[in-house]
Amino acid sequence: MAGIVFQGTAALSLDGKGRMAVPARHRDPLAALSGNQLTLTQHPAGCLLVFPRPAWEEFRARLLTLPMEADGWRRFFVGSAADVEMDSAFRVLVPPELRAMAGLDKDVLLMGMGQRLELWDPARYAAHQATVMAGPMPDAIKSFVF
């Protein structure tokens, strides 16, 4: 997965079946990384994580090695994971259970986050971003040169 970084935001729409069209800029990298195989799961912030399958397998392997005290979080991520595939029209079906968990209806935001993507309801993202901006800047970010 070295060298491929997902970044930027795309405003998309889910069709009547709950499918989203993957933006052109992400199609080739996703195909190269995962053969169009993706895994979606929930994120504690209220969005969905979209992993190329190899990145998911690495994340899942790390989760599975955690001690029993992490079982609730392991259940949160692994228990809600759904394996999906980009179809020939570069669409991905977002399962209804995951759409409900993330409050996704028609309009969505797909955000590149490095080795993975996030899928957000726009209103939920705006509220999350307002909370982040209202809080203190983490020390790790304060030391960055802009």
VMD Tcl script that builds the backbone (N, CA, C; Angstrom):
set m [mol new atoms 438]
animate dup $m
set s [atomselect $m all]
$s set {name element resname resid chain x y z} {
  {N N MET 1 A 0.814 -1.191 0.000}
  {CA C MET 1 A 0.000 0.000 0.000}
  {C C MET 1 A 0.856 1.252 0.000}
  {N N ALA 2 A 2.122 1.052 -0.043}
  {CA C ALA 2 A 3.026 2.196 -0.018}
  {C C ALA 2 A 2.795 3.085 -1.226}
  {N N GLY 3 A 2.817 4.379 -0.993}
  {CA C GLY 3 A 2.733 5.333 -2.067}
  {C C GLY 3 A 1.336 5.819 -2.403}
  {N N ILE 4 A 0.300 5.078 -2.046}
  {CA C ILE 4 A -1.060 5.509 -2.351}
  {C C ILE 4 A -1.668 6.127 -1.106}
  {N N VAL 5 A -2.104 7.366 -1.250}
  {CA C VAL 5 A -2.718 8.086 -0.142}
  {C C VAL 5 A -4.029 8.673 -0.638}
  {N N PHE 6 A -5.097 8.385 0.070}
  {CA C PHE 6 A -6.398 8.955 -0.263}
  {C C PHE 6 A -6.538 10.285 0.454}
  {N N GLN 7 A -6.969 11.309 -0.286}
  {CA C GLN 7 A -7.157 12.627 0.313}
  {C C GLN 7 A -8.267 13.347 -0.438}
  {N N GLY 8 A -8.762 14.413 0.172}
  {CA C GLY 8 A -9.799 15.219 -0.444}
  {C C GLY 8 A -11.190 14.717 -0.121}
  {N N THR 9 A -12.179 15.554 -0.459}
  {CA C THR 9 A -13.578 15.256 -0.176}
  {C C THR 9 A -14.380 15.301 -1.463}
  {N N ALA 10 A -15.289 14.354 -1.611}
  {CA C ALA 10 A -16.209 14.329 -2.758}
  {C C ALA 10 A -17.633 14.295 -2.229}
  {N N ALA 11 A -18.463 15.195 -2.726}
  {CA C ALA 11 A -19.894 15.187 -2.407}
  {C C ALA 11 A -20.572 14.239 -3.392}
  {N N LEU 12 A -21.232 13.222 -2.858}
  {CA C LEU 12 A -21.843 12.177 -3.679}
  {C C LEU 12 A -23.294 11.974 -3.265}
  {N N SER 13 A -23.993 11.159 -4.032}
  {CA C SER 13 A -25.359 10.775 -3.693}
  {C C SER 13 A -25.465 9.263 -3.722}
  {N N LEU 14 A -26.233 8.727 -2.785}
  {CA C LEU 14 A -26.577 7.312 -2.814}
  {C C LEU 14 A -27.796 7.159 -3.716}
  {N N ASP 15 A -27.802 6.117 -4.531}
  {CA C ASP 15 A -28.978 5.883 -5.367}
  {C C ASP 15 A -30.062 5.180 -4.543}
  {N N GLY 16 A -31.172 4.862 -5.151}
  {CA C GLY 16 A -32.294 4.250 -4.452}
  {C C GLY 16 A -31.979 2.913 -3.817}
  {N N LYS 17 A -30.934 2.240 -4.296}
  {CA C LYS 17 A -30.533 0.946 -3.730}
  {C C LYS 17 A -29.441 1.089 -2.677}
  {N N GLY 18 A -28.997 2.335 -2.425}
  {CA C GLY 18 A -27.949 2.552 -1.430}
  {C C GLY 18 A -26.551 2.431 -1.980}
  {N N ARG 19 A -26.400 2.596 -3.294}
  {CA C ARG 19 A -25.084 2.518 -3.918}
  {C C ARG 19 A -24.518 3.916 -4.132}
  {N N MET 20 A -23.204 4.011 -4.020}
  {CA C MET 20 A -22.524 5.265 -4.356}
  {C C MET 20 A -21.526 4.983 -5.461}
  {N N ALA 21 A -21.373 5.968 -6.337}
  {CA C ALA 21 A -20.369 5.880 -7.402}
  {C C ALA 21 A -19.040 6.349 -6.826}
  {N N VAL 22 A -18.019 5.537 -6.962}
  {CA C VAL 22 A -16.686 5.889 -6.470}
  {C C VAL 22 A -16.094 6.943 -7.408}
  {N N PRO 23 A -15.614 8.062 -6.851}
  {CA C PRO 23 A -15.022 9.102 -7.702}
  {C C PRO 23 A -13.874 8.551 -8.556}
  {N N ALA 24 A -13.749 9.095 -9.749}
  {CA C ALA 24 A -12.739 8.620 -10.701}
  {C C ALA 24 A -11.339 8.618 -10.094}
  {N N ARG 25 A -11.005 9.633 -9.287}
  {CA C ARG 25 A -9.640 9.720 -8.752}
  {C C ARG 25 A -9.306 8.574 -7.793}
  {N N HIS 26 A -10.329 7.901 -7.258}
  {CA C HIS 26 A -10.078 6.796 -6.324}
  {C C HIS 26 A -10.171 5.413 -6.982}
  {N N ARG 27 A -10.697 5.352 -8.178}
  {CA C ARG 27 A -10.958 4.043 -8.810}
  {C C ARG 27 A -9.689 3.231 -9.055}
  {N N ASP 28 A -8.722 3.832 -9.731}
  {CA C ASP 28 A -7.500 3.088 -10.052}
  {C C ASP 28 A -6.726 2.703 -8.791}
  {N N PRO 29 A -6.543 3.637 -7.834}
  {CA C PRO 29 A -5.848 3.224 -6.611}
  {C C PRO 29 A -6.560 2.091 -5.872}
  {N N LEU 30 A -7.888 2.154 -5.783}
  {CA C LEU 30 A -8.617 1.078 -5.101}
  {C C LEU 30 A -8.489 -0.234 -5.847}
  {N N ALA 31 A -8.552 -0.183 -7.163}
  {CA C ALA 31 A -8.394 -1.401 -7.955}
  {C C ALA 31 A -6.998 -1.980 -7.770}
  {N N ALA 32 A -5.980 -1.111 -7.775}
  {CA C ALA 32 A -4.604 -1.582 -7.610}
  {C C ALA 32 A -4.364 -2.165 -6.227}
  {N N LEU 33 A -4.930 -1.526 -5.209}
  {CA C LEU 33 A -4.705 -1.981 -3.832}
  {C C LEU 33 A -5.494 -3.219 -3.473}
  {N N SER 34 A -6.705 -3.332 -4.037}
  {CA C SER 34 A -7.602 -4.349 -3.497}
  {C C SER 34 A -8.367 -5.148 -4.534}
  {N N GLY 35 A -8.095 -4.932 -5.808}
  {CA C GLY 35 A -8.873 -5.647 -6.817}
  {C C GLY 35 A -10.359 -5.335 -6.702}
  {N N ASN 36 A -10.682 -4.099 -6.325}
  {CA C ASN 36 A -12.060 -3.622 -6.154}
  {C C ASN 36 A -12.769 -4.197 -4.928}
  {N N GLN 37 A -12.030 -4.866 -4.055}
  {CA C GLN 37 A -12.591 -5.443 -2.833}
  {C C GLN 37 A -12.420 -4.443 -1.693}
  {N N LEU 38 A -13.524 -4.035 -1.066}
  {CA C LEU 38 A -13.499 -3.070 0.019}
  {C C LEU 38 A -14.184 -3.651 1.250}
  {N N THR 39 A -13.909 -3.065 2.387}
  {CA C THR 39 A -14.624 -3.406 3.612}
  {C C THR 39 A -15.084 -2.109 4.253}
  {N N LEU 40 A -16.352 -2.075 4.636}
  {CA C LEU 40 A -16.942 -0.936 5.316}
  {C C LEU 40 A -17.243 -1.333 6.751}
  {N N THR 41 A -17.032 -0.421 7.676}
  {CA C THR 41 A -17.381 -0.645 9.070}
  {C C THR 41 A -17.661 0.703 9.719}
  {N N GLN 42 A -18.227 0.666 10.909}
  {CA C GLN 42 A -18.551 1.916 11.585}
  {C C GLN 42 A -17.334 2.529 12.266}
  {N N HIS 43 A -17.418 3.832 12.495}
  {CA C HIS 43 A -16.379 4.607 13.186}
  {C C HIS 43 A -17.034 5.249 14.397}
  {N N PRO 44 A -16.329 5.358 15.521}
  {CA C PRO 44 A -16.937 5.950 16.716}
  {C C PRO 44 A -17.408 7.392 16.538}
  {N N ALA 45 A -16.885 8.112 15.536}
  {CA C ALA 45 A -17.291 9.498 15.308}
  {C C ALA 45 A -18.647 9.591 14.607}
  {N N GLY 46 A -19.190 8.456 14.142}
  {CA C GLY 46 A -20.503 8.468 13.514}
  {C C GLY 46 A -20.493 8.359 12.006}
  {N N CYS 47 A -19.344 8.091 11.419}
  {CA C CYS 47 A -19.254 7.893 9.974}
  {C C CYS 47 A -18.963 6.413 9.710}
  {N N LEU 48 A -18.725 6.100 8.455}
  {CA C LEU 48 A -18.287 4.754 8.087}
  {C C LEU 48 A -16.849 4.819 7.600}
  {N N LEU 49 A -16.080 3.813 7.959}
  {CA C LEU 49 A -14.732 3.645 7.430}
  {C C LEU 49 A -14.829 2.806 6.164}
  {N N VAL 50 A -14.094 3.199 5.139}
  {CA C VAL 50 A -14.047 2.469 3.876}
  {C C VAL 50 A -12.587 2.080 3.660}
  {N N PHE 51 A -12.319 0.802 3.792}
  {CA C PHE 51 A -10.954 0.290 3.667}
  {C C PHE 51 A -10.773 -0.487 2.370}
  {N N PRO 52 A -9.660 -0.283 1.650}
  {CA C PRO 52 A -9.274 -1.300 0.665}
  {C C PRO 52 A -9.059 -2.594 1.455}
  {N N ARG 53 A -9.435 -3.720 0.901}
  {CA C ARG 53 A -9.423 -4.977 1.672}
  {C C ARG 53 A -8.095 -5.256 2.372}
  {N N PRO 54 A -6.925 -5.082 1.738}
  {CA C PRO 54 A -5.674 -5.355 2.458}
  {C C PRO 54 A -5.488 -4.460 3.693}
  {N N ALA 55 A -5.888 -3.203 3.614}
  {CA C ALA 55 A -5.771 -2.304 4.770}
  {C C ALA 55 A -6.710 -2.762 5.875}
  {N N TRP 56 A -7.915 -3.214 5.500}
  {CA C TRP 56 A -8.849 -3.752 6.493}
  {C C TRP 56 A -8.264 -4.985 7.157}
  {N N GLU 57 A -7.682 -5.860 6.377}
  {CA C GLU 57 A -7.132 -7.097 6.938}
  {C C GLU 57 A -6.025 -6.797 7.942}
  {N N GLU 58 A -5.213 -5.778 7.673}
  {CA C GLU 58 A -4.180 -5.367 8.635}
  {C C GLU 58 A -4.821 -4.807 9.906}
  {N N PHE 59 A -5.811 -3.938 9.753}
  {CA C PHE 59 A -6.505 -3.336 10.892}
  {C C PHE 59 A -7.196 -4.420 11.720}
  {N N ARG 60 A -7.892 -5.328 11.036}
  {CA C ARG 60 A -8.597 -6.416 11.724}
  {C C ARG 60 A -7.614 -7.325 12.464}
  {N N ALA 61 A -6.498 -7.633 11.858}
  {CA C ALA 61 A -5.503 -8.484 12.514}
  {C C ALA 61 A -5.013 -7.834 13.804}
  {N N ARG 62 A -4.785 -6.524 13.784}
  {CA C ARG 62 A -4.364 -5.827 15.008}
  {C C ARG 62 A -5.466 -5.873 16.060}
  {N N LEU 63 A -6.714 -5.690 15.642}
  {CA C LEU 63 A -7.833 -5.759 16.591}
  {C C LEU 63 A -7.938 -7.136 17.236}
  {N N LEU 64 A -7.717 -8.173 16.447}
  {CA C LEU 64 A -7.891 -9.540 16.942}
  {C C LEU 64 A -6.807 -9.954 17.927}
  {N N THR 65 A -5.722 -9.196 17.999}
  {CA C THR 65 A -4.663 -9.526 18.956}
  {C C THR 65 A -4.840 -8.807 20.286}
  {N N LEU 66 A -5.806 -7.891 20.359}
  {CA C LEU 66 A -6.001 -7.142 21.600}
  {C C LEU 66 A -6.539 -8.040 22.701}
  {N N PRO 67 A -6.276 -7.690 23.963}
  {CA C PRO 67 A -6.766 -8.506 25.067}
  {C C PRO 67 A -8.291 -8.463 25.184}
  {N N MET 68 A -8.832 -9.344 25.997}
  {CA C MET 68 A -10.275 -9.491 26.161}
  {C C MET 68 A -10.947 -8.189 26.578}
  {N N GLU 69 A -10.250 -7.334 27.307}
  {CA C GLU 69 A -10.852 -6.066 27.752}
  {C C GLU 69 A -11.242 -5.170 26.578}
  {N N ALA 70 A -10.703 -5.431 25.394}
  {CA C ALA 70 A -11.033 -4.645 24.204}
  {C C ALA 70 A -12.150 -5.286 23.390}
  {N N ASP 71 A -12.785 -6.303 23.926}
  {CA C ASP 71 A -13.799 -7.045 23.177}
  {C C ASP 71 A -14.941 -6.154 22.685}
  {N N GLY 72 A -15.355 -5.187 23.479}
  {CA C GLY 72 A -16.431 -4.297 23.049}
  {C C GLY 72 A -16.063 -3.513 21.808}
  {N N TRP 73 A -14.835 -3.015 21.770}
  {CA C TRP 73 A -14.381 -2.277 20.591}
  {C C TRP 73 A -14.134 -3.208 19.419}
  {N N ARG 74 A -13.636 -4.391 19.677}
  {CA C ARG 74 A -13.443 -5.366 18.604}
  {C C ARG 74 A -14.812 -5.677 17.975}
  {N N ARG 75 A -15.809 -5.863 18.814}
  {CA C ARG 75 A -17.170 -6.126 18.345}
  {C C ARG 75 A -17.693 -4.937 17.524}
  {N N PHE 76 A -17.394 -3.722 17.999}
  {CA C PHE 76 A -17.830 -2.511 17.319}
  {C C PHE 76 A -17.328 -2.495 15.872}
  {N N PHE 77 A -16.036 -2.754 15.683}
  {CA C PHE 77 A -15.447 -2.694 14.347}
  {C C PHE 77 A -15.678 -3.967 13.535}
  {N N VAL 78 A -15.306 -5.111 14.088}
  {CA C VAL 78 A -15.382 -6.364 13.343}
  {C C VAL 78 A -16.831 -6.822 13.191}
  {N N GLY 79 A -17.613 -6.633 14.233}
  {CA C GLY 79 A -19.007 -7.079 14.196}
  {C C GLY 79 A -19.874 -6.316 13.210}
  {N N SER 80 A -19.481 -5.120 12.859}
  {CA C SER 80 A -20.278 -4.342 11.897}
  {C C SER 80 A -19.653 -4.312 10.509}
  {N N ALA 81 A -18.539 -4.982 10.318}
  {CA C ALA 81 A -17.828 -4.940 9.030}
  {C C ALA 81 A -18.611 -5.669 7.941}
  {N N ALA 82 A -18.592 -5.075 6.763}
  {CA C ALA 82 A -19.229 -5.679 5.593}
  {C C ALA 82 A -18.251 -5.631 4.428}
  {N N ASP 83 A -18.012 -6.784 3.826}
  {CA C ASP 83 A -17.177 -6.863 2.635}
  {C C ASP 83 A -18.034 -6.522 1.422}
  {N N VAL 84 A -17.558 -5.587 0.617}
  {CA C VAL 84 A -18.283 -5.160 -0.575}
  {C C VAL 84 A -17.315 -5.103 -1.744}
  {N N GLU 85 A -17.869 -4.911 -2.924}
  {CA C GLU 85 A -17.043 -4.876 -4.125}
  {C C GLU 85 A -17.529 -3.752 -5.029}
  {N N MET 86 A -16.592 -3.055 -5.661}
  {CA C MET 86 A -16.965 -2.098 -6.695}
  {C C MET 86 A -17.457 -2.888 -7.900}
  {N N ASP 87 A -18.630 -2.525 -8.411}
  {CA C ASP 87 A -19.151 -3.220 -9.577}
  {C C ASP 87 A -18.527 -2.651 -10.855}
  {N N SER 88 A -18.975 -3.135 -12.001}
  {CA C SER 88 A -18.374 -2.711 -13.279}
  {C C SER 88 A -18.626 -1.232 -13.578}
  {N N ALA 89 A -19.615 -0.627 -12.904}
  {CA C ALA 89 A -19.886 0.807 -13.072}
  {C C ALA 89 A -19.237 1.615 -11.951}
  {N N PHE 90 A -18.327 0.987 -11.189}
  {CA C PHE 90 A -17.587 1.627 -10.096}
  {C C PHE 90 A -18.515 2.114 -8.980}
  {N N ARG 91 A -19.562 1.340 -8.719}
  {CA C ARG 91 A -20.467 1.643 -7.619}
  {C C ARG 91 A -20.214 0.667 -6.491}
  {N N VAL 92 A -20.482 1.152 -5.277}
  {CA C VAL 92 A -20.356 0.325 -4.074}
  {C C VAL 92 A -21.686 0.373 -3.344}
  {N N LEU 93 A -22.200 -0.792 -3.004}
  {CA C LEU 93 A -23.425 -0.874 -2.215}
  {C C LEU 93 A -23.073 -0.701 -0.745}
  {N N VAL 94 A -23.686 0.292 -0.112}
  {CA C VAL 94 A -23.513 0.506 1.320}
  {C C VAL 94 A -24.667 -0.235 1.995}
  {N N PRO 95 A -24.384 -1.312 2.745}
  {CA C PRO 95 A -25.456 -2.106 3.343}
  {C C PRO 95 A -26.395 -1.258 4.207}
  {N N PRO 96 A -27.686 -1.606 4.222}
  {CA C PRO 96 A -28.667 -0.810 4.963}
  {C C PRO 96 A -28.332 -0.654 6.446}
  {N N GLU 97 A -27.788 -1.692 7.071}
  {CA C GLU 97 A -27.444 -1.610 8.492}
  {C C GLU 97 A -26.381 -0.541 8.731}
  {N N LEU 98 A -25.406 -0.495 7.856}
  {CA C LEU 98 A -24.346 0.512 7.996}
  {C C LEU 98 A -24.859 1.904 7.650}
  {N N ARG 99 A -25.730 1.994 6.660}
  {CA C ARG 99 A -26.324 3.309 6.349}
  {C C ARG 99 A -27.066 3.835 7.571}
  {N N ALA 100 A -27.802 2.971 8.246}
  {CA C ALA 100 A -28.544 3.384 9.445}
  {C C ALA 100 A -27.587 3.803 10.557}
  {N N MET 101 A -26.520 3.041 10.774}
  {CA C MET 101 A -25.548 3.364 11.830}
  {C C MET 101 A -24.926 4.738 11.627}
  {N N ALA 102 A -24.680 5.121 10.366}
  {CA C ALA 102 A -24.006 6.387 10.067}
  {C C ALA 102 A -24.985 7.497 9.690}
  {N N GLY 103 A -26.283 7.222 9.735}
  {CA C GLY 103 A -27.273 8.237 9.393}
  {C C GLY 103 A -27.213 8.670 7.943}
  {N N LEU 104 A -26.868 7.749 7.060}
  {CA C LEU 104 A -26.732 8.078 5.640}
  {C C LEU 104 A -28.068 7.911 4.931}
  {N N ASP 105 A -28.424 8.931 4.149}
  {CA C ASP 105 A -29.669 8.874 3.406}
  {C C ASP 105 A -29.356 8.995 1.919}
  {N N LYS 106 A -29.373 10.202 1.389}
  {CA C LYS 106 A -29.096 10.381 -0.031}
  {C C LYS 106 A -27.745 11.056 -0.260}
  {N N ASP 107 A -27.567 12.244 0.305}
  {CA C ASP 107 A -26.322 12.978 0.123}
  {C C ASP 107 A -25.273 12.496 1.113}
  {N N VAL 108 A -24.050 12.275 0.621}
  {CA C VAL 108 A -22.950 11.797 1.452}
  {C C VAL 108 A -21.665 12.513 1.064}
  {N N LEU 109 A -20.706 12.476 1.964}
  {CA C LEU 109 A -19.360 12.978 1.705}
  {C C LEU 109 A -18.395 11.806 1.812}
  {N N LEU 110 A -17.546 11.631 0.821}
  {CA C LEU 110 A -16.501 10.616 0.857}
  {C C LEU 110 A -15.183 11.354 1.028}
  {N N MET 111 A -14.501 11.081 2.142}
  {CA C MET 111 A -13.276 11.813 2.481}
  {C C MET 111 A -12.077 10.882 2.503}
  {N N GLY 112 A -11.016 11.286 1.803}
  {CA C GLY 112 A -9.772 10.540 1.862}
  {C C GLY 112 A -9.061 10.811 3.171}
  {N N MET 113 A -8.607 9.752 3.814}
  {CA C MET 113 A -7.944 9.857 5.120}
  {C C MET 113 A -6.657 9.034 5.148}
  {N N GLY 114 A -5.864 9.151 4.097}
  {CA C GLY 114 A -4.601 8.416 4.062}
  {C C GLY 114 A -4.782 7.038 3.460}
  {N N GLN 115 A -4.701 6.003 4.287}
  {CA C GLN 115 A -4.812 4.621 3.805}
  {C C GLN 115 A -6.249 4.123 3.744}
  {N N ARG 116 A -7.196 4.982 4.131}
  {CA C ARG 116 A -8.608 4.618 4.126}
  {C C ARG 116 A -9.426 5.837 3.740}
  {N N LEU 117 A -10.729 5.618 3.609}
  {CA C LEU 117 A -11.671 6.696 3.329}
  {C C LEU 117 A -12.733 6.694 4.423}
  {N N GLU 118 A -13.444 7.813 4.543}
  {CA C GLU 118 A -14.570 7.905 5.464}
  {C C GLU 118 A -15.790 8.344 4.672}
  {N N LEU 119 A -16.949 7.811 5.057}
  {CA C LEU 119 A -18.215 8.149 4.417}
  {C C LEU 119 A -19.105 8.795 5.467}
  {N N TRP 120 A -19.493 10.056 5.230}
  {CA C TRP 120 A -20.210 10.864 6.210}
  {C C TRP 120 A -21.552 11.352 5.673}
  {N N ASP 121 A -22.507 11.492 6.563}
  {CA C ASP 121 A -23.685 12.299 6.317}
  {C C ASP 121 A -23.214 13.751 6.425}
  {N N PRO 122 A -23.545 14.629 5.470}
  {CA C PRO 122 A -23.020 16.003 5.518}
  {C C PRO 122 A -23.359 16.769 6.802}
  {N N ALA 123 A -24.567 16.643 7.304}
  {CA C ALA 123 A -24.939 17.368 8.534}
  {C C ALA 123 A -24.184 16.814 9.733}
  {N N ARG 124 A -24.032 15.502 9.785}
  {CA C ARG 124 A -23.286 14.885 10.889}
  {C C ARG 124 A -21.822 15.316 10.836}
  {N N TYR 125 A -21.266 15.392 9.619}
  {CA C TYR 125 A -19.877 15.837 9.494}
  {C C TYR 125 A -19.723 17.287 9.938}
  {N N ALA 126 A -20.643 18.160 9.536}
  {CA C ALA 126 A -20.564 19.573 9.921}
  {C C ALA 126 A -20.604 19.710 11.441}
  {N N ALA 127 A -21.474 18.938 12.101}
  {CA C ALA 127 A -21.551 18.987 13.565}
  {C C ALA 127 A -20.268 18.465 14.188}
  {N N HIS 128 A -19.722 17.381 13.641}
  {CA C HIS 128 A -18.467 16.819 14.152}
  {C C HIS 128 A -17.334 17.823 13.980}
  {N N GLN 129 A -17.260 18.442 12.815}
  {CA C GLN 129 A -16.189 19.402 12.544}
  {C C GLN 129 A -16.306 20.619 13.465}
  {N N ALA 130 A -17.513 21.065 13.745}
  {CA C ALA 130 A -17.713 22.200 14.657}
  {C C ALA 130 A -17.216 21.847 16.053}
  {N N THR 131 A -17.476 20.616 16.491}
  {CA C THR 131 A -16.996 20.162 17.801}
  {C C THR 131 A -15.476 20.121 17.831}
  {N N VAL 132 A -14.873 19.603 16.770}
  {CA C VAL 132 A -13.408 19.546 16.688}
  {C C VAL 132 A -12.821 20.955 16.747}
  {N N MET 133 A -13.376 21.866 15.977}
  {CA C MET 133 A -12.836 23.222 15.914}
  {C C MET 133 A -13.063 24.004 17.208}
  {N N ALA 134 A -14.094 23.648 17.957}
  {CA C ALA 134 A -14.370 24.331 19.225}
  {C C ALA 134 A -13.441 23.854 20.336}
  {N N GLY 135 A -12.847 22.694 20.159}
  {CA C GLY 135 A -11.951 22.138 21.177}
  {C C GLY 135 A -10.531 22.626 20.995}
  {N N PRO 136 A -9.673 22.240 21.921}
  {CA C PRO 136 A -8.264 22.644 21.816}
  {C C PRO 136 A -7.555 21.887 20.690}
  {N N MET 137 A -6.561 22.529 20.134}
  {CA C MET 137 A -5.751 21.882 19.107}
  {C C MET 137 A -4.791 20.916 19.793}
  {N N PRO 138 A -4.733 19.658 19.348}
  {CA C PRO 138 A -3.811 18.698 19.967}
  {C C PRO 138 A -2.356 19.158 19.828}
  {N N ASP 139 A -1.552 18.830 20.822}
  {CA C ASP 139 A -0.131 19.199 20.802}
  {C C ASP 139 A 0.567 18.695 19.538}
  {N N ALA 140 A 0.191 17.507 19.075}
  {CA C ALA 140 A 0.826 16.936 17.886}
  {C C ALA 140 A 0.596 17.817 16.663}
  {N N ILE 141 A -0.523 18.531 16.603}
  {CA C ILE 141 A -0.811 19.418 15.478}
  {C C ILE 141 A -0.210 20.797 15.694}
  {N N LYS 142 A -0.184 21.255 16.946}
  {CA C LYS 142 A 0.357 22.589 17.249}
  {C C LYS 142 A 1.789 22.754 16.753}
  {N N SER 143 A 2.556 21.682 16.778}
  {CA C SER 143 A 3.966 21.782 16.414}
  {C C SER 143 A 4.191 21.739 14.902}
  {N N PHE 144 A 3.151 21.517 14.119}
  {CA C PHE 144 A 3.288 21.517 12.658}
  {C C PHE 144 A 3.595 22.925 12.172}
  {N N VAL 145 A 4.341 23.007 11.110}
  {CA C VAL 145 A 4.569 24.285 10.436}
  {C C VAL 145 A 3.581 24.361 9.278}
  {N N PHE 146 A 2.794 25.425 9.242}
  {CA C PHE 146 A 1.789 25.579 8.174}
  {C C PHE 146 A 2.305 26.513 7.109}
}
mol reanalyze $m
mol bondsrecalc $m
mol representation Tube
mol addrep $m
